[in-house]
Amino acid sequence: MSFRIEIAETDEEKELANKIAVDYHSYVKTPRVVGRCIKYLIYYNNEAIATFWLGSGFKPTPKSILKYFDVSQKQFDSMFNEVADNKRFCIKTNPVQNTGSQILRLIS
């Protein structure tokens, strides 16, 4: 019994990631995102149980992010592609205790 994380590459896999987000995300029930996005599927015992999506940030960059990195917008522009934005993280079923925490541990 283990988790497996894969990039959703085929149209069918991307549609499955979209369906999980639409059917199970608690407040953003849409597969639409702004900017680039890589969709991942999380499997447990070969069943897709969750999805998370990483994408590029946006401009203008929120002041809280600039403050966190202690940079100006111009300085942040040079590192823009090194920072990922969590577009979605959605779990459709919890097969084990603390499923979300276990998935996040694997991602980081």
PyRosetta script that sets phi, psi and omega in degrees:
from pyrosetta import init, pose_from_sequence

init()
pose = pose_from_sequence("MSFRIEIAETDEEKELANKIAVDYHSYVKTPRVVGRCIKYLIYYNNEAIATFWLGSGFKPTPKSILKYFDVSQKQFDSMFNEVADNKRFCIKTNPVQNTGSQILRLIS")
pose.set_psi(1, 112.1)
pose.set_omega(1, -178.4)
pose.set_phi(2, -152.7)
pose.set_psi(2, 163.4)
pose.set_omega(2, 176.5)
pose.set_phi(3, -89.7)
pose.set_psi(3, 150.5)
pose.set_omega(3, 174.0)
pose.set_phi(4, -139.9)
pose.set_psi(4, 135.0)
pose.set_omega(4, 179.6)
pose.set_phi(5, -116.0)
pose.set_psi(5, 130.0)
pose.set_omega(5, 180.0)
pose.set_phi(6, -136.5)
pose.set_psi(6, 147.5)
pose.set_omega(6, 173.1)
pose.set_phi(7, -71.7)
pose.set_psi(7, 134.3)
pose.set_omega(7, 174.5)
pose.set_phi(8, -76.4)
pose.set_psi(8, 103.9)
pose.set_omega(8, -175.0)
pose.set_phi(9, -103.5)
pose.set_psi(9, -39.4)
pose.set_omega(9, -178.1)
pose.set_phi(10, -82.9)
pose.set_psi(10, 163.7)
pose.set_omega(10, 177.0)
pose.set_phi(11, -59.2)
pose.set_psi(11, -37.7)
pose.set_omega(11, -179.8)
pose.set_phi(12, -66.0)
pose.set_psi(12, -42.1)
pose.set_omega(12, 179.2)
pose.set_phi(13, -66.8)
pose.set_psi(13, -40.8)
pose.set_omega(13, 177.9)
pose.set_phi(14, -64.9)
pose.set_psi(14, -38.2)
pose.set_omega(14, 177.6)
pose.set_phi(15, -66.3)
pose.set_psi(15, -37.2)
pose.set_omega(15, 176.3)
pose.set_phi(16, -64.0)
pose.set_psi(16, -43.0)
pose.set_omega(16, 177.0)
pose.set_phi(17, -61.3)
pose.set_psi(17, -42.8)
pose.set_omega(17, 177.5)
pose.set_phi(18, -61.5)
pose.set_psi(18, -43.9)
pose.set_omega(18, -178.2)
pose.set_phi(19, -63.5)
pose.set_psi(19, -41.8)
pose.set_omega(19, 177.8)
pose.set_phi(20, -60.9)
pose.set_psi(20, -44.3)
pose.set_omega(20, -179.7)
pose.set_phi(21, -63.9)
pose.set_psi(21, -44.2)
pose.set_omega(21, -178.0)
pose.set_phi(22, -68.0)
pose.set_psi(22, -41.7)
pose.set_omega(22, -174.5)
pose.set_phi(23, -81.9)
pose.set_psi(23, -28.5)
pose.set_omega(23, -170.1)
pose.set_phi(24, -123.1)
pose.set_psi(24, -11.0)
pose.set_omega(24, -179.9)
pose.set_phi(25, -71.9)
pose.set_psi(25, 134.9)
pose.set_omega(25, -171.4)
pose.set_phi(26, -74.5)
pose.set_psi(26, -26.9)
pose.set_omega(26, -176.7)
pose.set_phi(27, -136.9)
pose.set_psi(27, -12.5)
pose.set_omega(27, 177.1)
pose.set_phi(28, -121.9)
pose.set_psi(28, 84.0)
pose.set_omega(28, -174.0)
pose.set_phi(29, -92.3)
pose.set_psi(29, 60.5)
pose.set_omega(29, 177.6)
pose.set_phi(30, -149.6)
pose.set_psi(30, 145.7)
pose.set_omega(30, 175.2)
pose.set_phi(31, -87.4)
pose.set_psi(31, 2.2)
pose.set_omega(31, -178.8)
pose.set_phi(32, -82.0)
pose.set_psi(32, 135.3)
pose.set_omega(32, 174.6)
pose.set_phi(33, -137.8)
pose.set_psi(33, 160.0)
pose.set_omega(33, 177.7)
pose.set_phi(34, -94.3)
pose.set_psi(34, 130.6)
pose.set_omega(34, 177.0)
pose.set_phi(35, 86.2)
pose.set_psi(35, -170.5)
pose.set_omega(35, -178.2)
pose.set_phi(36, -72.0)
pose.set_psi(36, 150.8)
pose.set_omega(36, -177.6)
pose.set_phi(37, -154.5)
pose.set_psi(37, 132.8)
pose.set_omega(37, 172.4)
pose.set_phi(38, -108.1)
pose.set_psi(38, 125.3)
pose.set_omega(38, -178.9)
pose.set_phi(39, -100.7)
pose.set_psi(39, 134.5)
pose.set_omega(39, 178.2)
pose.set_phi(40, -117.4)
pose.set_psi(40, 148.1)
pose.set_omega(40, 172.2)
pose.set_phi(41, -113.4)
pose.set_psi(41, 139.8)
pose.set_omega(41, 177.2)
pose.set_phi(42, -110.6)
pose.set_psi(42, 126.2)
pose.set_omega(42, 180.0)
pose.set_phi(43, -110.6)
pose.set_psi(43, 147.4)
pose.set_omega(43, 171.6)
pose.set_phi(44, -132.5)
pose.set_psi(44, 120.3)
pose.set_omega(44, -174.9)
pose.set_phi(45, 51.9)
pose.set_psi(45, 44.4)
pose.set_omega(45, 177.1)
pose.set_phi(46, 66.0)
pose.set_psi(46, 15.2)
pose.set_omega(46, 174.1)
pose.set_phi(47, -112.0)
pose.set_psi(47, 130.5)
pose.set_omega(47, 177.3)
pose.set_phi(48, -69.1)
pose.set_psi(48, 116.5)
pose.set_omega(48, -176.9)
pose.set_phi(49, -114.7)
pose.set_psi(49, -11.0)
pose.set_omega(49, -175.5)
pose.set_phi(50, -162.8)
pose.set_psi(50, 168.7)
pose.set_omega(50, 174.2)
pose.set_phi(51, -144.0)
pose.set_psi(51, 147.8)
pose.set_omega(51, 167.9)
pose.set_phi(52, -139.0)
pose.set_psi(52, 147.0)
pose.set_omega(52, -174.9)
pose.set_phi(53, -125.6)
pose.set_psi(53, 130.4)
pose.set_omega(53, 176.2)
pose.set_phi(54, -114.1)
pose.set_psi(54, 139.4)
pose.set_omega(54, 179.9)
pose.set_phi(55, -145.6)
pose.set_psi(55, 174.8)
pose.set_omega(55, 176.5)
pose.set_phi(56, -75.3)
pose.set_psi(56, 158.6)
pose.set_omega(56, 178.6)
pose.set_phi(57, -73.1)
pose.set_psi(57, -159.0)
pose.set_omega(57, -178.9)
pose.set_phi(58, -143.3)
pose.set_psi(58, 164.6)
pose.set_omega(58, -180.0)
pose.set_phi(59, -122.0)
pose.set_psi(59, 144.4)
pose.set_omega(59, -3.5)
pose.set_phi(60, -68.5)
pose.set_psi(60, 146.7)
pose.set_omega(60, 179.8)
pose.set_phi(61, -70.0)
pose.set_psi(61, 133.7)
pose.set_omega(61, 179.1)
pose.set_phi(62, -56.5)
pose.set_psi(62, 142.8)
pose.set_omega(62, -177.9)
pose.set_phi(63, -57.9)
pose.set_psi(63, -33.4)
pose.set_omega(63, -179.7)
pose.set_phi(64, -64.2)
pose.set_psi(64, -33.6)
pose.set_omega(64, 177.9)
pose.set_phi(65, -72.9)
pose.set_psi(65, -43.7)
pose.set_omega(65, 177.4)
pose.set_phi(66, -59.8)
pose.set_psi(66, -41.1)
pose.set_omega(66, 179.4)
pose.set_phi(67, -66.1)
pose.set_psi(67, -41.9)
pose.set_omega(67, 180.0)
pose.set_phi(68, -58.4)
pose.set_psi(68, -43.9)
pose.set_omega(68, 179.5)
pose.set_phi(69, -85.6)
pose.set_psi(69, -7.2)
pose.set_omega(69, -179.6)
pose.set_phi(70, 55.6)
pose.set_psi(70, 51.7)
pose.set_omega(70, -179.5)
pose.set_phi(71, -136.7)
pose.set_psi(71, 162.9)
pose.set_omega(71, 172.9)
pose.set_phi(72, -85.2)
pose.set_psi(72, 170.1)
pose.set_omega(72, 176.8)
pose.set_phi(73, -59.2)
pose.set_psi(73, -42.0)
pose.set_omega(73, -179.5)
pose.set_phi(74, -62.9)
pose.set_psi(74, -41.5)
pose.set_omega(74, 178.1)
pose.set_phi(75, -66.8)
pose.set_psi(75, -38.8)
pose.set_omega(75, -179.8)
pose.set_phi(76, -66.4)
pose.set_psi(76, -32.7)
pose.set_omega(76, -179.7)
pose.set_phi(77, -54.4)
pose.set_psi(77, -36.0)
pose.set_omega(77, -178.3)
pose.set_phi(78, -73.3)
pose.set_psi(78, -18.5)
pose.set_omega(78, 179.6)
pose.set_phi(79, -111.6)
pose.set_psi(79, 10.5)
pose.set_omega(79, -175.1)
pose.set_phi(80, -51.8)
pose.set_psi(80, -44.9)
pose.set_omega(80, -177.1)
pose.set_phi(81, -79.2)
pose.set_psi(81, 0.8)
pose.set_omega(81, 178.5)
pose.set_phi(82, -100.5)
pose.set_psi(82, -1.4)
pose.set_omega(82, -178.0)
pose.set_phi(83, -117.9)
pose.set_psi(83, 126.5)
pose.set_omega(83, -179.9)
pose.set_phi(84, -102.5)
pose.set_psi(84, 147.5)
pose.set_omega(84, 178.3)
pose.set_phi(85, -111.2)
pose.set_psi(85, 128.2)
pose.set_omega(85, 177.8)
pose.set_phi(86, -76.2)
pose.set_psi(86, 103.4)
pose.set_omega(86, -178.6)
pose.set_phi(87, -78.7)
pose.set_psi(87, -41.3)
pose.set_omega(87, 178.2)
pose.set_phi(88, -149.4)
pose.set_psi(88, 147.5)
pose.set_omega(88, 169.0)
pose.set_phi(89, -145.7)
pose.set_psi(89, 110.9)
pose.set_omega(89, -170.6)
pose.set_phi(90, -139.5)
pose.set_psi(90, 129.9)
pose.set_omega(90, 180.0)
pose.set_phi(91, -113.5)
pose.set_psi(91, 126.6)
pose.set_omega(91, 179.5)
pose.set_phi(92, -91.8)
pose.set_psi(92, -25.2)
pose.set_omega(92, 178.5)
pose.set_phi(93, -150.0)
pose.set_psi(93, 149.2)
pose.set_omega(93, -178.0)
pose.set_phi(94, -112.6)
pose.set_psi(94, 89.9)
pose.set_omega(94, -176.0)
pose.set_phi(95, -75.1)
pose.set_psi(95, -18.6)
pose.set_omega(95, -179.5)
pose.set_phi(96, -138.1)
pose.set_psi(96, 164.1)
pose.set_omega(96, 178.2)
pose.set_phi(97, -63.7)
pose.set_psi(97, 138.3)
pose.set_omega(97, 178.1)
pose.set_phi(98, 59.2)
pose.set_psi(98, 42.3)
pose.set_omega(98, -179.0)
pose.set_phi(99, -53.1)
pose.set_psi(99, -49.1)
pose.set_omega(99, -178.3)
pose.set_phi(100, -58.6)
pose.set_psi(100, -45.1)
pose.set_omega(100, 179.2)
pose.set_phi(101, -64.2)
pose.set_psi(101, -38.7)
pose.set_omega(101, 179.3)
pose.set_phi(102, -66.8)
pose.set_psi(102, -38.8)
pose.set_omega(102, 177.4)
pose.set_phi(103, -66.3)
pose.set_psi(103, -46.3)
pose.set_omega(103, 179.9)
pose.set_phi(104, -60.7)
pose.set_psi(104, -35.6)
pose.set_omega(104, 177.4)
pose.set_phi(105, -62.4)
pose.set_psi(105, -39.2)
pose.set_omega(105, 179.9)
pose.set_phi(106, -70.7)
pose.set_psi(106, -33.1)
pose.set_omega(106, -177.6)
pose.set_phi(107, -71.7)
pose.set_psi(107, -40.5)
pose.set_omega(107, -173.2)
pose.set_phi(108, -78.3)
pose.dump_pdb("model.pdb")
